[in-house]
Amino acid sequence: MKNKIITFLIVILLLVLVFITFLKLNKSKTETNNNLTHIKLAEVTHSAFYTPMYVAIEKGYFKEAGIDLEVILTPGADKVSAAVLSNTVDIGFAGTESAIYIYDNAEKDYLVTFAGLTKRDGQFLISRDCSKDFTLEDLYGKEILVGRAGGMPALNFVNAMKNSNIDLSKIKVNYSIDFAALSGTFIGGLGDYVNLFEPTATSVVNMSNACIVESIGKLSGEVPYTAFYARKSYLTKNKDLLIQFTNALNKGLEYTLNHDSEDIANIILPEFPDTSLNDLKTIIDNYKKYDSWLPNPYISETSFNNLVTLLQENNLITTSIPYNALINNLYDQTS
């Protein structure tokens, strides 16, 4: 009987020790989370085009910088900028053109871009006809789905054709399909070509026996295609925090540019549970091939002015937009 009591007491003691250890670990975890600054970020779409940011998330670079990052999918650059202006989120991640429009409309607490990620359009031109080598002249007399008129995907397609001396009047450019419906519409049988981002492009290729024939970004040239911005007042009050954010992002860019696609695909696979590892590797290979990402988060004046010119030529803005007003690079190129 005495041995049973001793055994019982030992079991109780062990349970108490386990419980105390659990409480300490839980307290430590809570304290760690409390030491992180929560930031809400609205992303315009969820795409492997933004691989370096997901690498920074999955590798824990933001947490190392003291940031608990919450990413909220907010389809449409106009909706991203609205979310930032309304204080629904702290940072917007979309095309810099949305910040330009806000500034052009004389908003006092306008959006200031502080870091870049992609340096060109990330669309790929998808064709139904994969039987021969593609040339841009093959677009003549054919229908291509490009998204809404005035949107950056459509603008970059037009610019790509202009740079390649292709006569748009000879192409049936369809602006009537909403961006989110492009892939489904193409799979449904409309259009000879469609412009799509990854991973949707590879998914459509796999589902409809189509093929990727060209990179729109390669033809259109460098612009700050997707970048990070915040309200001017938020940046002023939280500059040190956003510098930490930018440095974490830079680590993601460095890792992506200096490691092979399979390694990177394994890291970001949790971000794309519906995409196979092999497809994700292929997607990353494509973006590496066409030099889609900046070497660091710094946005150059030349790149910004290319975007301003593109918007002016398409009558979307009428004034000259000052680089130093809208771009406040928080990445230190001298470090």
matplotlib code that plots the C-alpha trace (Angstrom):
import matplotlib.pyplot as plt

x = [0.0, 2.8, 4.5, 1.3, 1.0, 4.6, 4.1, 0.9, 2.7, 5.5, 3.0, 1.3, 4.7, 5.6, 2.3, 2.8, 6.3, 5.0, 2.2, 4.6, 7.0, 4.0, 3.0, 6.6, 6.9, 3.5, 4.4, 7.7, 5.8, 3.4, 6.2, 7.9, 4.8, 4.2, 7.7, 6.7, 5.0, 1.9, 1.7, -1.2, -0.3, -2.8, -1.5, -3.0, -2.9, -1.4, 1.2, 4.6, 5.6, 6.1, 8.3, 11.0, 8.4, 7.1, 10.7, 11.1, 7.9, 8.7, 12.3, 11.3, 13.1, 10.2, 10.0, 13.7, 13.1, 10.6, 7.5, 4.4, 3.2, -0.4, -0.9, -4.5, -5.5, -7.1, -7.7, -7.3, -4.7, -7.5, -8.8, -5.3, -4.8, -8.3, -7.4, -4.2, -5.9, -8.7, -6.3, -7.7, -4.1, -0.7, 1.1, -0.1, 1.6, 0.5, 1.5, 3.1, 0.6, -2.1, -0.1, 0.5, -3.3, -3.8, -1.2, -2.5, -5.9, -4.4, -4.8, -3.0, -1.9, -0.9, 0.8, 4.6, 6.4, 9.3, 10.4, 10.2, 10.0, 9.3, 10.9, 8.8, 5.4, 5.0, 2.5, 3.1, 1.4, -0.4, -1.3, -3.7, -1.5, 1.7, 2.5, 5.1, 7.7, 5.9, 6.6, 4.6, 3.3, 1.3, -1.0, -2.3, -5.9, -6.2, -8.1, -6.2, -7.6, -5.7, -8.0, -9.6, -8.5, -6.3, -5.2, -1.4, -1.6, -3.3, -1.1, 2.0, 0.7, 0.1, 3.6, 5.2, 3.6, 4.6, 8.3, 8.2, 6.7, 3.6, 0.5, -2.3, -4.9, -4.3, -5.0, -8.4, -7.5, -10.4, -10.6, -14.1, -13.0, -12.3, -8.8, -9.9, -12.0, -9.3, -8.2, -11.7, -12.8, -9.8, -10.3, -14.0, -12.9, -12.8, -9.7, -6.7, -4.3, -4.4, -2.1, -1.7, 0.4, 1.8, 0.8, -2.4, -0.4, 1.1, -2.3, -4.0, -1.2, -1.7, -5.5, -6.0, -3.0, -1.8, 1.7, 3.7, 5.1, 6.4, 7.1, 5.2, 7.6, 10.6, 9.1, 7.6, 10.7, 11.5, 9.0, 8.3, 5.5, 4.8, 6.0, 5.2, 3.7, 2.2, 0.5, 2.9, 2.0, 2.5, 5.9, 7.0, 5.9, 7.1, 10.2, 12.5, 9.9, 9.6, 13.4, 13.3, 10.6, 12.6, 15.8, 13.8, 12.4, 15.9, 17.0, 14.2, 15.4, 19.0, 18.0, 15.8, 18.4, 21.2, 19.5, 18.2, 14.5, 13.8, 15.2, 13.1, 10.0, 10.3, 10.4, 7.3, 5.3, 3.1, 2.0, 0.7, -0.8, -2.7, 0.4, 2.8, 6.4, 7.5, 5.1, 6.3, 9.9, 9.0, 7.3, 10.3, 12.5, 10.4, 10.6, 14.3, 14.8, 13.0, 14.8, 11.6, 12.9, 14.9, 18.4, 17.4, 14.3, 15.7, 13.5, 15.4, 14.3, 14.6, 12.3, 9.7, 9.9, 9.2, 6.0, 5.0, 5.6, 3.5, 0.6, 0.9, 1.0, -2.3, -3.9, -4.3, -2.5, -1.9, 0.7, 4.4, 4.8, 7.9, 10.0, 11.2, 7.6, 6.3, 9.5, 11.3, 13.7, 14.3, 16.9, 20.4, 22.4, 25.7, 25.3]
y = [0.0, 2.3, 1.8, 2.6, 5.9, 6.8, 5.9, 8.0, 11.0, 10.7, 10.8, 13.8, 15.5, 14.8, 16.1, 19.3, 19.8, 19.3, 21.8, 24.4, 23.9, 24.3, 27.6, 28.9, 28.0, 29.6, 32.7, 32.9, 32.6, 35.3, 37.6, 37.0, 37.8, 40.9, 42.1, 42.1, 45.1, 44.0, 45.4, 44.9, 44.7, 44.6, 42.7, 43.3, 39.6, 36.4, 35.4, 33.7, 36.9, 38.1, 35.2, 37.3, 38.6, 35.1, 34.0, 36.7, 35.6, 31.9, 32.3, 34.5, 37.6, 39.9, 38.4, 38.8, 42.5, 42.7, 42.6, 40.4, 40.7, 40.1, 39.9, 40.6, 39.8, 42.9, 42.4, 45.6, 48.4, 50.9, 48.8, 48.5, 52.3, 52.8, 50.4, 52.3, 55.7, 54.5, 53.1, 49.6, 48.5, 50.1, 49.2, 48.7, 46.4, 47.2, 49.1, 52.5, 54.0, 53.8, 56.1, 58.4, 58.7, 59.6, 62.3, 63.6, 64.0, 66.4, 64.1, 65.8, 62.6, 60.9, 57.6, 57.5, 54.4, 53.3, 50.0, 48.1, 44.4, 43.8, 45.8, 44.8, 43.4, 39.8, 38.7, 35.9, 35.8, 32.4, 31.0, 28.2, 27.4, 25.7, 24.1, 26.5, 29.1, 32.3, 35.8, 38.9, 39.2, 36.1, 38.3, 40.0, 39.2, 37.4, 38.2, 38.7, 39.1, 41.8, 42.9, 46.3, 49.3, 51.6, 48.9, 48.2, 44.8, 46.3, 49.3, 47.2, 45.0, 48.1, 49.5, 46.1, 46.2, 49.8, 49.0, 46.1, 48.1, 46.0, 47.7, 47.4, 48.2, 44.8, 43.0, 42.4, 43.6, 42.6, 44.9, 43.7, 40.8, 41.5, 40.7, 38.0, 36.3, 36.2, 32.6, 31.1, 33.0, 31.8, 28.2, 28.6, 29.2, 32.9, 34.5, 33.2, 34.6, 35.8, 37.7, 36.0, 36.1, 33.1, 30.7, 31.1, 31.1, 27.6, 26.3, 27.4, 25.9, 22.6, 22.6, 23.7, 22.5, 26.1, 27.4, 30.4, 32.2, 35.6, 37.7, 41.1, 42.5, 41.8, 43.7, 46.6, 47.6, 48.5, 50.3, 50.0, 47.5, 46.3, 48.2, 49.0, 52.3, 53.9, 57.2, 60.0, 60.6, 56.9, 56.8, 59.9, 58.4, 54.9, 55.4, 53.1, 50.3, 50.6, 50.6, 47.2, 46.0, 47.0, 45.3, 42.1, 42.4, 42.8, 39.6, 37.9, 39.4, 38.4, 34.8, 34.5, 35.8, 33.7, 30.3, 27.8, 27.6, 24.2, 25.4, 28.5, 26.6, 24.3, 27.4, 29.2, 26.0, 26.7, 29.9, 28.0, 24.8, 24.2, 24.4, 21.4, 21.8, 21.1, 23.8, 26.3, 25.6, 26.2, 29.4, 30.7, 29.7, 31.8, 34.9, 34.5, 34.0, 37.3, 39.3, 40.2, 41.2, 44.2, 43.5, 45.3, 47.4, 50.7, 52.3, 54.4, 57.7, 56.4, 53.5, 55.8, 58.3, 55.4, 54.7, 58.4, 58.6, 55.5, 57.0, 60.4, 58.8, 57.0, 60.2, 58.8, 61.7, 65.2, 66.6, 65.8, 63.8, 64.5, 61.5, 62.9, 63.5, 60.0, 57.9, 57.8, 54.9, 53.4, 51.0, 52.3, 51.5, 52.4, 49.9]
z = [0.0, 0.9, -2.5, -4.3, -2.4, -3.2, -6.9, -6.9, -5.3, -7.9, -10.7, -9.3, -8.8, -12.5, -13.7, -11.7, -13.1, -16.6, -16.0, -14.6, -17.6, -20.0, -18.2, -18.5, -22.2, -22.9, -20.9, -22.8, -26.1, -25.1, -24.1, -27.4, -29.3, -27.2, -28.2, -31.8, -33.5, -35.4, -38.9, -41.3, -45.0, -47.9, -50.9, -54.2, -55.2, -54.0, -56.5, -56.8, -58.5, -55.0, -54.0, -52.1, -49.7, -49.0, -48.5, -45.9, -44.2, -44.2, -43.2, -40.2, -41.3, -40.3, -36.9, -36.5, -37.3, -34.5, -36.8, -36.5, -40.2, -41.1, -44.8, -46.0, -49.6, -51.1, -54.8, -56.9, -56.5, -55.9, -53.0, -51.5, -51.6, -50.1, -47.2, -46.4, -46.6, -44.3, -41.7, -42.2, -42.9, -42.2, -45.5, -49.0, -51.5, -55.0, -58.1, -57.4, -59.9, -57.2, -55.0, -58.0, -58.5, -54.9, -55.0, -58.3, -56.6, -54.1, -51.0, -48.1, -46.3, -49.5, -50.0, -50.0, -51.5, -49.3, -50.8, -54.1, -54.9, -58.6, -61.4, -64.3, -65.2, -64.2, -66.8, -69.3, -72.7, -73.0, -76.4, -77.5, -80.5, -79.4, -82.7, -83.9, -82.7, -81.6, -82.9, -81.9, -85.5, -84.7, -82.7, -85.8, -86.5, -83.1, -79.9, -76.7, -73.2, -71.2, -68.4, -67.9, -69.9, -67.8, -65.5, -65.2, -66.8, -69.9, -69.9, -69.9, -72.7, -74.8, -73.9, -74.7, -78.2, -78.7, -77.8, -80.2, -83.1, -83.2, -84.7, -82.0, -84.6, -86.2, -82.9, -81.3, -77.7, -75.3, -72.3, -71.2, -68.9, -65.3, -64.2, -61.8, -64.5, -67.2, -66.7, -66.4, -69.5, -71.5, -70.3, -71.3, -74.9, -75.4, -76.9, -78.7, -76.2, -72.6, -70.2, -66.8, -63.7, -61.9, -60.5, -62.6, -65.9, -65.2, -63.9, -67.2, -69.2, -67.4, -67.7, -71.3, -73.3, -73.8, -73.5, -72.3, -75.4, -74.1, -71.1, -71.1, -68.5, -70.6, -73.5, -71.5, -69.6, -66.0, -63.7, -59.9, -60.7, -57.2, -54.2, -50.6, -49.5, -46.4, -45.5, -45.3, -41.6, -40.8, -42.4, -40.4, -37.1, -37.8, -39.9, -37.8, -37.9, -41.7, -42.1, -40.2, -42.5, -45.5, -44.2, -43.7, -47.2, -48.5, -46.9, -48.8, -52.1, -51.4, -50.6, -53.6, -56.0, -54.6, -54.2, -56.7, -57.6, -56.0, -52.6, -52.8, -53.9, -50.8, -48.6, -50.0, -50.7, -47.5, -49.2, -52.2, -50.9, -54.2, -56.3, -56.7, -55.8, -59.4, -60.8, -58.2, -59.1, -62.8, -61.9, -60.0, -62.8, -65.2, -63.0, -62.6, -66.3, -67.1, -64.3, -62.5, -59.1, -57.9, -56.5, -53.4, -52.3, -53.7, -56.4, -58.9, -60.3, -63.8, -63.1, -61.4, -64.3, -66.8, -64.9, -64.9, -68.6, -69.2, -67.3, -69.0, -72.5, -71.7, -70.3, -66.8, -65.3, -66.6, -64.4, -63.7, -60.5, -58.4, -57.6, -54.2, -53.0, -53.7, -53.2, -49.9, -50.1, -46.7, -48.0, -47.5, -50.6, -48.9, -46.1]

ax = plt.figure().add_subplot(projection="3d")
ax.plot(x, y, z, "-o")
ax.set_aspect("equal")
plt.show()
